[in-house]
Amino acid sequence: MLKIGIIGAGMMGATHASAYANMNDAVIVGVADERTEAAKLAAAYSARSYASIAELIQAEDPDIIDICLPTDLHKAHVLYAAACRKHVFCEKPIALSVEDAMEMAEACRAAGVTFMVGHALRFSPDYMLAKRTVEDGKLGKISTVRMIREGAPPGWSAWFKDKSRSGGVIVDLGIHELDFLRSAFGEPQRVYAKVAEEGLPGEHAFVSVRMKSGVIAHLTASWALPDGFRSFLELAGTEGVLKLDSDDHKPIAVTRRSSGTGTDQPSSSWESPLSVSPYEAELRHFVDCIRTGAEPLITGEDAAKSLALALAAVRSAQSGEVITFE
Ligand SMILES: NC(=O)c1ccc[n+]([C@@H]2O[C@H](COP(=O)([O-])OP(=O)(O)OC[C@H]3O[C@@H](n4cnc5c(N)ncnc54)[C@H](O)[C@@H]3O)[C@@H](O)[C@H]2O)c1
């Protein structure tokens, strides 16, 4: 039985905890969070709660540390876990600079621990099917890719709005698509981006990427919507077009009215009881890699490349220049 310590009991900490709870070869032994509410998440899984990673590791000696903290805290916690010889799973984006990301990847290799980063689209059944359809040649040679990930600004935690903590909408949100793009079509050649922000509730970004393979991709990543969430993928090739739209498959859609008190907003959510959770699939893969000694699908070095693309898009938006990769 692999012992898990979750660091960060917010949105993703809770998501990961429910995924581990479905595994019969892993057990959550502790949850660490600076907020006292962490005790609730720990109690829900019969685990103990701690105020820090150091306390949790000392008391529980877990096999795995799973980091679900605000992004600016990823590096210090991954380095600490590696120094304690713990296998590490870290939420995306890996870090806020490529140098930090590479330091994290190297520290885990030097410590001989398994390190994986949570780019969940690589485990999302519909995006996996899209990638397989391309690989099987069913769409012919792909020429263009259109991608959208848009919604309201994350309302559950204030740190997302601080770009020095989250990296902003391209690094935090758009990186899902940029990572998928790399996984399906190889490395980028150049990138150009624009970000609109003024008068909007959050950033709205347009990113154009030319891949070394010749594929042209366009991404809209937005936190500027008043409500809701949508992801979209369109792959156009010489033999056909594939489209994926989160708006098109909503077996169960729930839209809640606001209470009228002004403290909440209307909200919609949807879930497919038939779909496999990408979070559970990625964590299952990570645990399997620890058992077999295999290299995880998303290594630190790989995640650093997706971060490099996202950061290049941010630099392009700031400078107005096209950024070319060597
Ligand atoms: N893969 C995805 O689809 C996805 C979705 C949302 C967020 N994320 C990523 O997951 C990470 C966490 O995001 P979230 O939405 O769960 O954030 P969150 O704000 O909901 O949770 C973060 C938790 O960390 C705790 N915390 C902050 N500083 C701490 C410290 N020094 N020590 C201990 N606990 C501390 C907070 O109290 C909070 O409970 C981020 O990197 C984010 O980008 C990934």
Ligand as a Chemical Component Dictionary entry (heavy atoms), coordinates in Angstrom:
data_LIG
# 
_chem_comp.id                   LIG 
_chem_comp.type                 NON-POLYMER 
_chem_comp.pdbx_formal_charge   0 
_chem_comp.three_letter_code    LIG 
# 
loop_
_chem_comp_atom.comp_id 
_chem_comp_atom.atom_id 
_chem_comp_atom.alt_atom_id 
_chem_comp_atom.type_symbol 
_chem_comp_atom.charge 
_chem_comp_atom.model_Cartn_x 
_chem_comp_atom.model_Cartn_y 
_chem_comp_atom.model_Cartn_z 
_chem_comp_atom.pdbx_ordinal 
LIG N1  N1  N 0  -5.134 20.380 -13.498 1  
LIG C1  C1  C 0  -6.148 21.223 -13.420 2  
LIG O1  O1  O 0  -7.145 21.093 -14.143 3  
LIG C2  C2  C 0  -6.098 22.346 -12.417 4  
LIG C3  C3  C 0  -7.255 23.037 -12.084 5  
LIG C4  C4  C 0  -7.182 24.043 -11.101 6  
LIG C5  C5  C 0  -5.954 24.336 -10.526 7  
LIG N2  N2  N 1  -4.836 23.656 -10.904 8  
LIG C6  C6  C 0  -3.516 23.952 -10.304 9  
LIG O2  O2  O 0  -3.475 23.310 -9.024  10 
LIG C7  C7  C 0  -2.746 24.123 -8.103  11 
LIG C8  C8  C 0  -3.639 24.407 -6.910  12 
LIG O3  O3  O 0  -4.810 25.087 -7.358  13 
LIG P1  P1  P 0  -6.172 25.059 -6.511  14 
LIG O4  O4  O 0  -7.241 25.500 -7.440  15 
LIG O5  O5  O -1 -6.306 23.760 -5.825  16 
LIG O6  O6  O 0  -5.864 26.209 -5.450  17 
LIG P2  P2  P 0  -6.638 26.461 -4.092  18 
LIG O7  O7  O 0  -6.378 27.877 -3.743  19 
LIG O8  O8  O 0  -8.028 25.953 -4.172  20 
LIG O9  O9  O 0  -5.853 25.513 -3.051  21 
LIG C9  C9  C 0  -4.546 25.791 -2.598  22 
LIG C10 C10 C 0  -4.451 25.378 -1.145  23 
LIG O10 O10 O 0  -3.107 25.576 -0.700  24 
LIG C11 C11 C 0  -3.134 26.092 0.628   25 
LIG N3  N3  N 0  -1.866 26.752 0.910   26 
LIG C12 C12 C 0  -1.442 27.933 0.428   27 
LIG N4  N4  N 0  -0.192 28.183 0.875   28 
LIG C13 C13 C 0  0.172  27.129 1.652   29 
LIG C14 C14 C 0  1.352  26.778 2.351   30 
LIG N5  N5  N 0  2.437  27.557 2.341   31 
LIG N6  N6  N 0  1.389  25.588 3.012   32 
LIG C15 C15 C 0  0.305  24.785 3.055   33 
LIG N7  N7  N 0  -0.851 25.073 2.388   34 
LIG C16 C16 C 0  -0.902 26.219 1.689   35 
LIG C17 C17 C 0  -4.337 27.006 0.626   36 
LIG O11 O11 O 0  -4.796 27.250 1.948   37 
LIG C18 C18 C 0  -5.333 26.214 -0.219  38 
LIG O12 O12 O 0  -6.142 25.365 0.574   39 
LIG C19 C19 C 0  -2.313 25.357 -8.872  40 
LIG O13 O13 O 0  -1.004 25.188 -9.347  41 
LIG C20 C20 C 0  -3.290 25.424 -10.038 42 
LIG O14 O14 O 0  -2.767 26.061 -11.178 43 
LIG C21 C21 C 0  -4.896 22.657 -11.814 44 
# 
loop_
_chem_comp_bond.comp_id 
_chem_comp_bond.atom_id_1 
_chem_comp_bond.atom_id_2 
_chem_comp_bond.value_order 
_chem_comp_bond.pdbx_ordinal 
LIG N1  C1  SING 1  
LIG C1  O1  DOUB 2  
LIG C1  C2  SING 3  
LIG C2  C3  SING 4  
LIG C2  C21 DOUB 5  
LIG C3  C4  DOUB 6  
LIG C4  C5  SING 7  
LIG C5  N2  DOUB 8  
LIG N2  C6  SING 9  
LIG N2  C21 SING 10 
LIG C6  O2  SING 11 
LIG C6  C20 SING 12 
LIG O2  C7  SING 13 
LIG C7  C8  SING 14 
LIG C7  C19 SING 15 
LIG C8  O3  SING 16 
LIG O3  P1  SING 17 
LIG P1  O4  DOUB 18 
LIG P1  O5  SING 19 
LIG P1  O6  SING 20 
LIG O6  P2  SING 21 
LIG P2  O7  DOUB 22 
LIG P2  O8  SING 23 
LIG P2  O9  SING 24 
LIG O9  C9  SING 25 
LIG C9  C10 SING 26 
LIG C10 O10 SING 27 
LIG C10 C18 SING 28 
LIG O10 C11 SING 29 
LIG C11 N3  SING 30 
LIG C11 C17 SING 31 
LIG N3  C12 SING 32 
LIG N3  C16 SING 33 
LIG C12 N4  DOUB 34 
LIG N4  C13 SING 35 
LIG C13 C14 SING 36 
LIG C13 C16 DOUB 37 
LIG C14 N5  SING 38 
LIG C14 N6  DOUB 39 
LIG N6  C15 SING 40 
LIG C15 N7  DOUB 41 
LIG N7  C16 SING 42 
LIG C17 O11 SING 43 
LIG C17 C18 SING 44 
LIG C18 O12 SING 45 
LIG C19 O13 SING 46 
LIG C19 C20 SING 47 
LIG C20 O14 SING 48 
# 
